[in-house]
Amino acid sequence: MDLKKIGLFAGGVLFGTAGIKALSSKDAKKAYTQTTAAALRVKDSVMNTVTAVRENADDIYAGAQAINEQRAGEECSEKAEGSEAE
């Protein structure tokens, strides 16, 4: 049983060493760089979309406030005209 544990440990060390070499190779670094560059482009695109949506939402909100202010002004005018008629 001890030989099996030693064999598993040695296999793990060998596998880990090979994995580190594969992950630190020039080809792997190039792939990481390309992937990171693509992720940054996606982030910029998403942020541009979010900014456009936020600007549109601000415009809609401002328009809605203007409509409500106009209606409130009209209601006040109607009430004032109604109380003058009495």
Secondary structure, DSSP 8 states (H G I E B T S, - for coil): -HHHHHHHHHHHHHHHHHHHHHHTSHHHHHHHHHHHHHHHHHHHHHHHHHHHHHHHHHHHHHHHHHHHHHHHHHHHHHHHHHHHH-
